[in-house]
Amino acid sequence: MKTNDLLRRKFLKDAVKASGFMFMSPLLEKVKYVESIKKEKPLSIVSNRIKFSVVNINHAHIYGMVEAVTRGGGELVSVYAKEQDLLANFKKRYPNVKIAGSEKEILEDTSIQLVLSSGIPDERAPLGISVMQHGKDYLTDKPGIITLEQFEAVKKVQKETKRIYMIMYSERLENKATVKASELVRQGAIGQVIQTVNLAPHRISIPSRPDWFFDKKRYGGILTDIGSHQFDQYLYFTGSTQAEVLMSQVGNVHYPQYPHFEDFGDVMLRGNGGAGYIRVDWFTPDGLDTWGDGRLTILGTDGYIEVRKNTDIVSGNKGGNHLYMVTKKEMIHMDCNKEELPFGPLFVDDIINRTETAMPQAHCFLATELALKAQKYAKTLLLKK
């Protein structure tokens, strides 16, 4: 670790010298570098605690979802998808999975307790309703619901059936540095949280995108889609149980060939636990070493935390899961790659015990409701050409 620390500091010093900001170098020496390592015993996972299946795999997020539930003790039984190429890739990844002949086959299999889906976004809520009506719990990729009409229908059936309708907000639940930030905030490391700022750029990668990706009626709009992660983080870190959208705007500023697409959006929020700002876009440049330089800043009364989720272009540290924290006593850079991801085990516990330890249902729905309202009432951003 000492060797890596020396190399890191040399890189930073050289970068500072090259930029001409020599006055910053004393600050760099004061940043304490630590590796985040869980002190408690690792989560004890018992295999095959529940059986689950997958219906529709139109986004690669399904693989992370399957891995999370498997970490929690879930046994993958079967999969159904209309697209044979996507199905072949899934079968290659999970060779023991059974290929179901229809969606109905999975829904009527009484041994299955949970259904996962990363189908085309406008199809996720109707599937979830059917899953719940068949007495099963549901985990869907985001956006899990794309209109307020779908939202009301989902809430009604969830209340009637008492099944779990969970949306995988993976930018919080499956990012190790964000998980560590959760722990630090709970411990009061930065005092009372005042505001969160989420910046979530994405790479558009046009050749790899299907037609539905550019159709707002299918994916719901940029705030509904990728913005759903950020609404979840805002509510979670501020502890807000009530919130309102103060301002939202969306635009298609660079892709006129896709008139039903949105490439930029931002939102300002106010809740009973704090304020929030969100910016999402499809403008990650090709020079970046990952799909997006996602950042989360949490402002507290006694300090602040910044999470560099996927990369850190400043420090020279490779990969993601970097956490920076400034308190009244010190400045810390924390490598969080050894953190555990608790969502899968907690979610499987909830399915077995009918509890809400992974994420309260009300929180899941409120994050989606805010995203849907921000999207519906957003003003259009028009830039001068």
Secondary structure, DSSP 4 states (H G I P E B T S, - for coil): -HHHHHHHHHHHHHHHHHHT-GGGHHHHHTEEEEE----SPPPP--TTSEEEEEEEE-STHHHHHHHHHHHTTEEEEEEE-S-HHHHHHHHHHSTT-EE-S-HHHHHT-TT--EEEEE--HHHHHHHHHHHHHTT-EEEEESPS--SHHHHHHHHHHHHHH---EEEE-HHHHT-HHHHHHHHHHHTTTT-SEEEEEEEEE----GGG--GGGG-HHHH--TTTTTHHHHHHHHHHHHT-SSEEEEEEEEE--S-TT-TT---EEEEEEEESS-EEEEEEES---TTSSSS---EEEEEESS-EEEEE-S--TTT---SS-EEEEE-SS-EEEEE-TT----HHHHHHHHHHHT--SS--HHHHHHHHHHHHHHHHTPEEP----
